[in-house]
Amino acid sequence: MAAVLVLLYAQPLTRIAQLTIDDVLQADDEGLVRLGDPPSPVPAPFAGMLLSYLSQRPNTMIASNPDARWLFPGDHLR
């Protein structure tokens, strides 16, 4: 999922790793990702996968903080 975001939006992996679940939006049957203002639309095939990933994020039970709002949970540096 992170690799597709890197390829679609030409953002460095460090920027993608900083995304939170609040940065993924759904409006009018369209997926959006907040990389700036305004949020960027997500292409239709990938939007469904991203929203599905959002509802079933892996690693939330083994993350250092299971209540973290990171899109890609794990051991993030602060």
N, C-alpha and C positions, 0 to 999 in steps of 0.2 A: 504494500500500500504506500509506504513512504517513498519507494523508488518511483512509482508512477507520479506522485506529486512532484518529485524532483524533476522528472522529465517533462511533465505538462507545463510547469510554471517556471522552469529554469531558475530554481531557488537552490541555494546550498543546503546540503543535508542538515547542517546545524540550524538553519532557519526552520526547516520542516520539523525537526525534532522538538522545537519549542512550541509547536501548535498545541492548543488545548481543545477539549471537546466543545468549548464555546466558540471556537473559530470555524466550526463546520455548521452551516446553516441550511435550512430548507424553507424555501418560499415559493409558493405558486407552482408546485411540482418541479421545482428547479433546485439543484444542489449548488451551494455556494461555499467557498472557502475564503476566510478572512486573512489575506496576506497583506492587505493595505486597505485604503478607503477609496472607492467602494469595494465590497467583497467581489471576488472573481467567480464567474460561473464555472461549474464543473460540467464537462461534456456528459451527455446522457448515459452512455454505457458505464462510465466510471462513477457517476453520481450515485447510482443504485448500489454499487459495490462499496463505496465510501460510507453511505448511510447504513448499510448492513454491517459493515465493520464497526461503525460507531456504536451500534446497539449490542455488539458482541465482542468488545475489545478484549484481546488476550492479555495475559500476564497481570491482571488486576489483583489477583490473590497472592502473587509472589513479589509484587513490586514493593519497594521499600516503604511506600505509603499507598495502601490500597484505595484511599479516598482521593488520591491525586486526580486532577482534571486533565492530565496530559493525554493527548490523542494517542501517543505511543508510550504507554507507561513503562517504567523500568527504573533504573538508577540514574536519575538526572542530577547533574551538578547544579548547584544553586549559586 
